[in-house]
Structures are given as structure tokens and as C-alpha cells.
């Protein structure tokens, strides 16, 4: 700011305040815009600089690092064709031992969990009442046999006298009828003796089959009856033992064809389907399909020498219905699924991954049988596929357990 004295303001040296004027603003009317051609040229130069840089980052250069992967070799081998489902182990024979006569249980002659043989004594009911009944039946039979003997002697005498007319024919006929009546009485006595002897034998309970005794269901000293539903003990035959399982009815032709070729193998695996417990054979197919589920029941037999199968146990049953001979196989982890179907990455001699469309004949557990797309001896990627594209360089990493 500058102070100055105007001439009219009273003498020399007088000062006044003068406010500075601002610079004039740009006037779009007064100053024209830059030419349109210059703006377009500047934009084109910028795009020319950006697009090549973007193109260079999208395509991997020769210096891109190799992707680490794990591989496996396609092999030729025989592959069993398996049908699988959950099954239940059953005793081959199971018998609930019940009393056949009433009485007091005197003794139990087995140990819980004991292996027993057919005919081995298991328990004993008080036999004295039934022994007395047998003695009475035998005594009555003896008395009736004495009367029969006397009647036969009289008949012989009457027959001798009638020939000399010392006895009438009516007396002979009457005596003949009396002998027949005593014969029938003796026959009835014999039946009563056999019934009493049978009841006496029922007091001594024996095992009808070879098997293993279960837990005791009644203790000695208890009064038991012939119609008791509880029973005394259960005997289960576990050598051999059976596994019952179901399969869809659509598999029935395969199963029948396998049985026609011979004994179809059945493998029993643990509940987690990792440990093989036993190997057996298919015994039979049920005679009808369950219409409510569309499945059919099958029964397999196992020798079970090591008792690894137990009645009531749940197992995974694997039924082998066929074998694919000399088939090309790869691990199932090598099989990838895309919008165009199945494929696998095959490592070439230049250490680059090639995407190969494949067709599978069978995929079973850890093994996939390849019909087309991979040849025996080819290296396929089993781990690390997410970072791969067709033509990606790879480096084979060692497996954790190697």
C-alpha cells in the first residue's frame, strides 16, 4: 500500500492510501481453448504408452518362475471292479436256548463267552420230579404186561378146550378181545414211559450247534418254565460268519454274471473303509427285490479264523464283480473337472504342463482307469493344478514322505 498527498489535500507531503488492483481472471471468451487436435494427440500418446505395458504383464515371459507340482506316472495294471455298501455282520446260526420243561435251574455248566460244541451240556434242571414220573410209568407198564401175559395164557387154554368141545367159541372170542385190550394198554404204557424219559432228558440242556455262548440270562436257583421267552443263553456260530448287505437293483445283472463265473470275492472293511478285516465269498442273492428301496439283499460267508468279524458289527462290504486287465491307471487326484469335461495335466519333456482331455472307464477309490487321453508312462500332475495353465513351466517337487 502506498500513501501520497494529492495536490488538493493541503500542502506538499500529504499521503493517501491506494488499494492495489487484483490481476484479471482468465476469460474463456477472451482467451480461446486449446485446439481439439492437440488434445486428441495427447490422449493417443498416453494410450500408446499404457497398452504395451499391460500386454507385457498378461503373457508370461520366458523368465517366469516354474510352478512347483507333484506328479505320478500312469501305469498299466489289473483293476478289480467293486460294488460297495454298508453291511451288517450276522452269526451264521444263532440259537436262543430255552427250557423245555418246568423246574428249578440247578446248575449252569458253561462260562459266558465260552466256545461250545454241539451236544455239550449247558444247564441242568432239577430232574427228580421227572425221574419219579418215569418210575411210575414203568411200574404201570409192568403191571399191565403181567395182566396181558395172564390173558394170553387163558386164551391158549380156551383154544385148546374148544377143539374138544369143552369150551364155547364165545369164551374164546371174549378172551381174545381181552388180550387185545391189554395189548393196547401196554402200548399206551410204553408211550407214557417214553414221554417221561424224554422229559427227564430235557432236564439236561445241551448245545444244539457249535458256537460261542453269550451272557447268561438266568441264574441258578430260579424257577424256569417251558414257555419263558427270555431263555437261558444265546449260542452264536461265528466260524463261519455272515455279512448281509444291499446293492441297487441295477447291479443285479453284474452280480449274477459274477456268480456264474464262480465264487465272487467279498471284502469286509472297517467302518472308516480303510482296514480290511476279512475276505470271503458271496453266498447267495435274496429271492426278491425290496420294492420300497429298489435294492436287493446279498449274503456273504467269511471263515473268520481271527474273530475280526463279530455279530452285530457294521462293516463296508466290497463285492468284486469283474476285473479290468492291463488297464491304464492314474491317481484320482490327477483327474480335474472343467466346463468341457474331465482333463488332466501331463508333463512333457520340456517340463511344461499340457492340458489333456480324458475319458474314464472307472473311478474307484484312489485309482482312475483311463480310456482315452493318457498313455502308460506319462507323468500327470496330482498336486498343484490350481496354478497351472496349458504351457506353464513346472518343477517337480518331492513328495512329503519321500
Secondary structure as GFF3:
##gff-version 3
##sequence-region A 1 402
A	DSSP	beta_strand	2	3	.	.	.	ID=ss1
A	DSSP	beta_strand	17	18	.	.	.	ID=ss2
A	DSSP	alpha_helix	36	58	.	.	.	ID=ss3
A	DSSP	beta_strand	67	73	.	.	.	ID=ss4
A	DSSP	beta_strand	75	97	.	.	.	ID=ss5
A	DSSP	beta_strand	103	108	.	.	.	ID=ss6
A	DSSP	beta_strand	115	116	.	.	.	ID=ss7
A	DSSP	beta_strand	121	125	.	.	.	ID=ss8
A	DSSP	alpha_helix	128	163	.	.	.	ID=ss9
A	DSSP	alpha_helix	169	202	.	.	.	ID=ss10
A	DSSP	beta_strand	204	206	.	.	.	ID=ss11
A	DSSP	beta_strand	211	213	.	.	.	ID=ss12
A	DSSP	beta_strand	223	224	.	.	.	ID=ss13
A	DSSP	beta_strand	233	248	.	.	.	ID=ss14
A	DSSP	three_ten_helix	249	251	.	.	.	ID=ss15
A	DSSP	alpha_helix	252	261	.	.	.	ID=ss16
A	DSSP	beta_strand	265	269	.	.	.	ID=ss17
A	DSSP	beta_strand	276	285	.	.	.	ID=ss18
A	DSSP	beta_strand	295	302	.	.	.	ID=ss19
A	DSSP	beta_strand	314	331	.	.	.	ID=ss20
A	DSSP	three_ten_helix	332	334	.	.	.	ID=ss21
A	DSSP	beta_strand	336	338	.	.	.	ID=ss22
A	DSSP	beta_strand	341	347	.	.	.	ID=ss23
A	DSSP	beta_strand	353	357	.	.	.	ID=ss24
A	DSSP	beta_strand	359	364	.	.	.	ID=ss25
A	DSSP	beta_strand	367	372	.	.	.	ID=ss26
A	DSSP	beta_strand	379	383	.	.	.	ID=ss27
A	DSSP	three_ten_helix	385	387	.	.	.	ID=ss28
A	DSSP	beta_strand	394	396	.	.	.	ID=ss29
###
